[in-house]
Amino acid sequence: MGNKNGFDPGIRKGVQVYWERGERIIVVHPGGYLDSVGNGQCVLFETKPKNDGTRMYWFGIVSSTAYYFVLEEAKPVNIFAVGSWFNARQAMLDAHNGDLDEFSDMQGELPF
């Protein structure tokens, strides 16, 4: 299992672990498998590359009963989309002092 602070594009088989915005991310490349995975863990599964060679990944979070896709559409994305999502999430946390419950609460009840 590779372990780096950032994503290593040189790793193409097995399992890789890297960190994005303080979040531990597991990447399962072709031929790799996970013995176990924790609830709430972010896991990327590499798929076939696009015709132009761009490597693509299923991007999701594991729960005790399912694998939830993080982005709006359930389709493979490139590694830059993963980084962009974590950056956007961090910007939202920073804008609300790290409290997403406050963000939800300030929207209030709907008037119907």
N, C-alpha and C positions, 0 to 999 in steps of 0.2 A: 504494500500500500504506500503510494507516494504521499509525502506530507510537505507542503510548502505554504507560505503565507499567501501567495497569489496563485491564480490558475496557471498551470504549466502546459502550454499547447504541445510540448514535446512528448507528453505521455499519451499513448494511443491504445493501450491495453490495460486490463485489470481495473483497479480502483484507485482513485486519487482523492485526497482531502485537501481543501484549501479554505481560506477565510475571506469573506466579503463583508465589509462593514460590521465586523465583529461577529458574524454568523458563520458557523461551521457548515460547509457544503461538501457533500460527498458526490463524486462523479463516478458513475459506473460506465466504463468503456467496454467495447466489445471483448468478450471473454472474461469479463469480471463478474463477481457476484458478491453479495453481502451475506455474512453469517447472521447478522441481526442489524436492526436499525431502531433507533429510539423514536418515541412518539414526538412529533413536532419537528423532526429532522428534515432539512432541505436535501433532496436528492435529485440529481440530474442523470438521466439515462441517455447515453449517446446513441444516435440512430445512424442510418446510412448518410454519408455526406451528400450535399447537393451536387448537381452536375459540374458546377464550377469549383468544387472541392471544399466549400464551406461546411464545417462540421456543425451538426445540429443536435439539440438535446431536448428531451422531454423535461420540463421544469415543474417540480411539484414538492409538496410537503406531505410527509407520511403521518397518518394518524393510526390509532390502534385498529381501525377497521377499513381504511381506504388510503388511496394516494390521490391527493387533491392537486389539480393543476392551479398554478399561481396566477397566470396571466388570463386575460379575458377569453382567449380562444384556446381550446385544447389542441395545440399543434406544436411540433418541434420548433425551437428558436435557436438562434446562434448565441454564443457566450456573451456577446455584448448586450443583448436584450436582458440577460440575467443580471449583469452589472448595473444596467440602467434601472431595473426594477428596484434593486437594493438601494441605489442612490436616491430614487424618488421616495421610497419609504423612509429613508433617513431624513430627507428634507421635510417630510410631513411630521415626523417625530420631533425634529428641531423646532418647527413652527409651533408646536403645541407642548413644548417643554417635556417631551418624552412621554406624554400621557395621552394615549389614544382614547381612553375612556372619556377624558375631558372633551375631546373632539366630537365624540358621539353624543355626549350629554348636551353640548351647546346647540345641537340641532333641534332639540325639543320634540314635543309630541306633534304629530300632524293634526291639523284642525278639522278632521272629519270623524 
